[in-house]
Amino acid sequence: MKPITPQNKMNRTEAAYADRLENMKHVGIIMDYVFEPFKFVLANRTTYTPDFLVVFKDRFEIHEVKGFWRDDARVKIKVTAEKFKWFKFIAIQYKRKQWIIEEF
């Protein structure tokens, strides 16, 4: 199975996570997903582009995938989660051959 977006736009960690999402879609856990679907405007000249919009039957989630976290990326997802409360924000890190999930 292939991600719905060409892999040359994704880094290796994002592509691996897209494969995981594709499997979740195939078995019916999620309805669909989109890579880098839009930008959130946080302030003047400050935006945040989430990696994935994940569509469940009853909700939308924003999934941010990192191999490692920089402080500015963590601040952006936290600020975005505070400002846009109607989405559930999930931070995902691939570490020691497993997916580590943190909810905001």
Secondary structure as UniProt FT lines:
FT   HELIX           7..9
FT   HELIX           12..26
FT   TURN            27..28
FT   STRAND          32..35
FT   STRAND          40..43
FT   TURN            44..45
FT   STRAND          46..48
FT   STRAND          52..55
FT   STRAND          60..66
FT   HELIX           71..83
FT   TURN            85..86
FT   STRAND          88..95
FT   TURN            96..97
FT   STRAND          98..103
//
